[in-house]
Structures are given as C-alpha cells and as structure tokens.
Amino acid sequence: MNNAMYQAASGAQVFGYALILIAGVACVVGIIYAFRLGIKVREREPAPPRPEEQPKMPAGGPVRETREVREPGEVPRAADGSDRLTPHELGNVGTKRADHQQRPRWSSGSSGSFGSGGGGRT
C-alpha cells in the first residue's frame, strides 16, 4: 500500500515539475522576443547626431540672461462701455517693459520674509 501511495505522489510531483519547467521556458522565450523587438524598434530610430551636426555657440559668445521689470498691459475697454469683450477681441494683453527698472527692495525695519518670527515693523 505504501508503494502505491509513493507512485501516485511521484506522478503528481512530476506533473508539477513539468509545469514549472514549461512556465520557465515560456518566460525565457517571452524575454528573448521582447529583446529582439526592442532591437528592431531601435534600428528604425534615427541615428544620433554626428559631432559636426551638434549645436554651435554663436559668434558673439554665449547668450546672457537679461533681467527687467515687467508691468501688466492695459485691458482694452468696449467701445460703448456696455458690450462685453470676447477673448479674440482682447488680443495679446501680456506684459510690457516698465518705465522704471529699479528692483523693489525691502524697507528697513521689516523682517524680510513671511513667518520669519521677527517682530517686523513696530
């Protein structure tokens, strides 16, 4: 009786091992397929630019950052004052360069930032 039980158990174990082996082979095949697909996609992409195609510095040297004070532009009013303007009638209402270019400074005696714990102006 023991012999029959061992034979039945070994048959189930062999089936389990075979199932694990098949799943492992399927994973390896999937990884190889994904790798080959990635190579094919990469071959279709354009090549990286050559050194002579790289961007060059302008003849006048590097471009520097400019700082300027901006102020909002005026919003146009309707002709008779009663019509509402639609967005396409507003145009480019961005900002414009301010007449004075002095940067705002902290006034003396102020704390300099929010929540710094200082008394501020007293």
MARBA-401578 format. One record per residue: residue number from 1; residue in three letters; x, y, z of N, C-alpha, C in turn. Coordinates in steps of 0.02 Angstrom, whole numbers, padded with zeros to 5 digits, m for minus. Layout:
{bami NUM,Ala,{X,Y,Z},{X,Y,Z},{X,Y,Z}} ...
# end
This chain:
{bami 1,Met,{00040,m00059,00000},{00000,00000,00000},{00043,00063,00000}} {bami 2,Asn,{00098,00060,00036},{00143,00117,00036},{00172,00129,m00033}} {bami 3,Asn,{00186,00076,m00067},{00216,00082,m00134},{00168,00118,m00182}} {bami 4,Ala,{00104,00103,m00179},{00054,00135,m00222},{00048,00209,m00206}} {bami 5,Met,{00051,00226,m00141},{00047,00297,m00122},{00107,00336,m00148}} {bami 6,Tyr,{00166,00305,m00144},{00226,00339,m00168},{00224,00349,m00244}} {bami 7,Gln,{00198,00300,m00279},{00194,00306,m00351},{00144,00360,m00371}} {bami 8,Ala,{00088,00366,m00336},{00038,00417,m00350},{00067,00486,m00335}} {bami 9,Ala,{00102,00492,m00280},{00131,00557,m00261},{00186,00577,m00310}} {bami 10,Ser,{00225,00529,m00332},{00279,00546,m00379},{00250,00567,m00447}} {bami 11,Gly,{00194,00540,m00467},{00163,00560,m00530},{00140,00633,m00527}} {bami 12,Ala,{00111,00654,m00472},{00089,00723,m00464},{00149,00770,m00460}} {bami 13,Gln,{00203,00747,m00429},{00262,00789,m00425},{00294,00799,m00493}} {bami 14,Val,{00295,00746,m00533},{00324,00752,m00600},{00283,00801,m00641}} {bami 15,Phe,{00217,00798,m00635},{00174,00845,m00671},{00188,00917,m00648}} {bami 16,Gly,{00196,00928,m00584},{00211,00995,m00557},{00278,01020,m00582}} {bami 17,Tyr,{00328,00977,m00581},{00394,00997,m00606},{00392,01014,m00681}} {bami 18,Ala,{00355,00973,m00719},{00349,00986,m00791},{00313,01053,m00803}} {bami 19,Leu,{00262,01068,m00763},{00226,01131,m00769},{00271,01191,m00754}} {bami 20,Ile,{00311,01185,m00703},{00359,01238,m00686},{00410,01247,m00741}} {bami 21,Leu,{00435,01191,m00769},{00484,01195,m00823},{00454,01228,m00885}} {bami 22,Ile,{00392,01211,m00902},{00360,01242,m00960},{00349,01317,m00948}} {bami 23,Ala,{00329,01336,m00888},{00319,01408,m00873},{00386,01445,m00877}} {bami 24,Gly,{00440,01415,m00854},{00506,01447,m00858},{00529,01455,m00929}} {bami 25,Val,{00518,01405,m00971},{00538,01410,m01041},{00496,01464,m01076}} {bami 26,Ala,{00431,01468,m01059},{00388,01519,m01089},{00413,01589,m01068}} {bami 27,Cys,{00434,01598,m01006},{00460,01663,m00984},{00524,01681,m01022}} {bami 28,Val,{00569,01633,m01030},{00631,01646,m01066},{00617,01664,m01139}} {bami 29,Val,{00570,01628,m01171},{00552,01643,m01240},{00522,01713,m01245}} {bami 30,Gly,{00480,01731,m01196},{00450,01798,m01196},{00502,01853,m01188}} {bami 31,Ile,{00551,01842,m01145},{00604,01892,m01135},{00646,01899,m01199}} {bami 32,Ile,{00662,01843,m01231},{00701,01846,m01293},{00662,01882,m01348}} {bami 33,Tyr,{00597,01869,m01353},{00555,01903,m01402},{00554,01978,m01389}} {bami 34,Ala,{00545,01998,m01326},{00544,02069,m01310},{00611,02102,m01325}} {bami 35,Phe,{00665,02068,m01312},{00731,02095,m01327},{00740,02106,m01402}} {bami 36,Arg,{00721,02056,m01442},{00727,02063,m01515},{00682,02117,m01542}} {bami 37,Leu,{00621,02123,m01515},{00576,02177,m01535},{00606,02245,m01519}} {bami 38,Gly,{00637,02252,m01461},{00670,02315,m01443},{00727,02332,m01490}} {bami 39,Ile,{00764,02282,m01512},{00819,02294,m01560},{00791,02318,m01626}} {bami 40,Lys,{00736,02288,m01650},{00706,02309,m01713},{00680,02380,m01709}} {bami 41,Val,{00649,02398,m01653},{00624,02467,m01645},{00682,02516,m01644}} {bami 42,Arg,{00735,02499,m01610},{00793,02543,m01606},{00826,02553,m01674}} {bami 43,Glu,{00826,02501,m01715},{00855,02507,m01782},{00816,02555,m01826}} {bami 44,Arg,{00749,02562,m01814},{00708,02607,m01853},{00717,02680,m01832}} {bami 45,Glu,{00743,02692,m01772},{00752,02761,m01748},{00810,02794,m01784}} {bami 46,Pro,{00807,02861,m01791},{00863,02895,m01823},{00926,02891,m01780}} {bami 47,Ala,{00983,02894,m01814},{01047,02890,m01779},{01059,02955,m01740}} {bami 48,Pro,{01099,02952,m01687},{01114,03014,m01650},{01154,03061,m01695}} {bami 49,Pro,{01151,03126,m01682},{01186,03174,m01725},{01261,03166,m01720}} {bami 50,Arg,{01294,03178,m01776},{01367,03175,m01777},{01395,03238,m01746}} {bami 51,Pro,{01459,03239,m01730},{01488,03299,m01698},{01480,03362,m01739}} {bami 52,Glu,{01484,03358,m01805},{01477,03419,m01845},{01404,03443,m01849}} {bami 53,Glu,{01357,03400,m01829},{01286,03420,m01828},{01264,03448,m01761}} {bami 54,Gln,{01307,03448,m01712},{01290,03473,m01646},{01283,03549,m01647}} {bami 55,Pro,{01243,03577,m01602},{01235,03649,m01600},{01302,03684,m01583}} {bami 56,Lys,{01311,03743,m01612},{01373,03781,m01601},{01357,03845,m01564}} {bami 57,Met,{01407,03872,m01528},{01399,03935,m01493},{01396,03992,m01544}} {bami 58,Pro,{01354,04043,m01532},{01350,04099,m01579},{01418,04135,m01583}} {bami 59,Ala,{01428,04170,m01639},{01491,04204,m01649},{01502,04259,m01597}} {bami 60,Gly,{01449,04289,m01571},{01455,04342,m01521},{01465,04316,m01451}} {bami 61,Gly,{01473,04252,m01441},{01482,04224,m01375},{01417,04197,m01347}} {bami 62,Pro,{01418,04174,m01285},{01358,04145,m01257},{01304,04198,m01245}} {bami 63,Val,{01242,04177,m01251},{01186,04222,m01240},{01176,04228,m01165}} {bami 64,Arg,{01170,04289,m01141},{01163,04302,m01069},{01090,04315,m01052}} {bami 65,Glu,{01076,04303,m00989},{01008,04315,m00964},{01000,04390,m00952}} {bami 66,Thr,{00943,04416,m00970},{00928,04487,m00955},{00872,04490,m00904}} {bami 67,Arg,{00879,04537,m00859},{00827,04548,m00809},{00796,04616,m00821}} {bami 68,Glu,{00731,04617,m00818},{00696,04680,m00824},{00631,04676,m00786}} {bami 69,Val,{00608,04734,m00764},{00545,04738,m00728},{00489,04742,m00779}} {bami 70,Arg,{00438,04700,m00771},{00381,04699,m00816},{00320,04725,m00779}} {bami 71,Glu,{00273,04755,m00815},{00210,04776,m00786},{00154,04754,m00832}} {bami 72,Pro,{00095,04742,m00804},{00040,04717,m00847},{00017,04768,m00897}} {bami 73,Gly,{m00003,04744,m00955},{m00031,04787,m01006},{m00103,04804,m00990}} {bami 74,Glu,{m00127,04858,m01018},{m00196,04879,m01006},{m00245,04835,m01044}} {bami 75,Val,{m00300,04819,m01012},{m00353,04781,m01045},{m00397,04830,m01082}} {bami 76,Pro,{m00408,04819,m01147},{m00449,04868,m01184},{m00521,04867,m01161}} {bami 77,Arg,{m00553,04925,m01165},{m00623,04932,m01145},{m00667,04926,m01207}} {bami 78,Ala,{m00729,04907,m01197},{m00776,04904,m01252},{m00790,04974,m01277}} {bami 79,Ala,{m00809,04979,m01341},{m00818,05045,m01373},{m00870,05087,m01337}} {bami 80,Asp,{m00928,05059,m01322},{m00980,05098,m01290},{m00985,05085,m01215}} {bami 81,Gly,{m00945,05040,m01189},{m00945,05027,m01118},{m00995,04974,m01096}} {bami 82,Ser,{m01041,04953,m01139},{m01091,04905,m01119},{m01078,04835,m01147}} {bami 83,Asp,{m01043,04832,m01203},{m01030,04766,m01233},{m00975,04731,m01195}} {bami 84,Arg,{m00982,04667,m01194},{m00931,04625,m01162},{m00882,04604,m01216}} {bami 85,Leu,{m00816,04610,m01202},{m00765,04590,m01250},{m00754,04515,m01246}} {bami 86,Thr,{m00747,04484,m01303},{m00732,04412,m01305},{m00656,04403,m01308}} {bami 87,Pro,{m00631,04344,m01293},{m00558,04334,m01291},{m00523,04351,m01356}} {bami 88,His,{m00553,04337,m01413},{m00519,04352,m01476},{m00517,04427,m01490}} {bami 89,Glu,{m00558,04467,m01457},{m00556,04539,m01464},{m00504,04572,m01419}} {bami 90,Leu,{m00482,04535,m01368},{m00433,04563,m01322},{m00364,04567,m01352}} {bami 91,Gly,{m00346,04519,m01394},{m00279,04519,m01424},{m00227,04495,m01374}} {bami 92,Asn,{m00164,04515,m01384},{m00110,04496,m01339},{m00105,04548,m01284}} {bami 93,Val,{m00135,04532,m01228},{m00134,04578,m01172},{m00082,04552,m01123}} {bami 94,Gly,{m00023,04542,m01140},{00027,04515,m01095},{00055,04567,m01048}} {bami 95,Thr,{00119,04572,m01046},{00153,04621,m01005},{00195,04665,m01051}} {bami 96,Lys,{00218,04720,m01023},{00261,04764,m01061},{00319,04785,m01016}} {bami 97,Arg,{00369,04812,m01046},{00428,04834,m01009},{00410,04896,m00969}} {bami 98,Ala,{00427,04896,m00905},{00410,04952,m00861},{00456,05011,m00876}} {bami 99,Asp,{00431,05071,m00863},{00471,05131,m00874},{00530,05135,m00825}} {bami 100,His,{00517,05117,m00763},{00572,05118,m00714},{00597,05046,m00706}} {bami 101,Gln,{00661,05038,m00702},{00692,04972,m00699},{00725,04958,m00632}} {bami 102,Gln,{00705,04993,m00580},{00733,04980,m00514},{00696,04921,m00483}} {bami 103,Arg,{00734,04875,m00456},{00704,04818,m00424},{00677,04839,m00356}} {bami 104,Pro,{00620,04812,m00335},{00595,04829,m00268},{00641,04801,m00214}} {bami 105,Arg,{00652,04840,m00163},{00695,04820,m00107},{00655,04817,m00044}} {bami 106,Trp,{00681,04781,00005},{00649,04778,00070},{00657,04844,00105}} {bami 107,Ser,{00605,04865,00137},{00611,04927,00176},{00646,04911,00242}} {bami 108,Ser,{00682,04960,00267},{00720,04948,00329},{00672,04936,00387}} {bami 109,Gly,{00690,04891,00430},{00650,04875,00488},{00600,04819,00476}} {bami 110,Ser,{00593,04796,00415},{00546,04741,00403},{00584,04675,00412}} {bami 111,Ser,{00546,04622,00420},{00577,04557,00436},{00610,04526,00375}} {bami 112,Gly,{00587,04541,00316},{00619,04515,00257},{00586,04455,00227}} {bami 113,Ser,{00545,04419,00265},{00509,04362,00237},{00449,04347,00280}} {bami 114,Phe,{00406,04306,00254},{00347,04288,00291},{00363,04235,00342}} {bami 115,Gly,{00337,04241,00401},{00344,04190,00452},{00413,04181,00478}} {bami 116,Ser,{00455,04234,00476},{00523,04225,00500},{00527,04230,00575}} {bami 117,Gly,{00473,04249,00606},{00472,04253,00679},{00494,04320,00705}} {bami 118,Gly,{00515,04364,00661},{00535,04431,00684},{00475,04475,00699}} {bami 119,Gly,{00488,04527,00734},{00434,04573,00752},{00412,04616,00694}} {bami 120,Gly,{00452,04621,00642},{00433,04665,00587},{00436,04737,00608}} {bami 121,Arg,{00394,04776,00579},{00392,04847,00598},{00354,04854,00663}} {bami 122,Thr,{00382,04890,00707},{00348,04901,00772},{00339,04974,00785}} 
# end
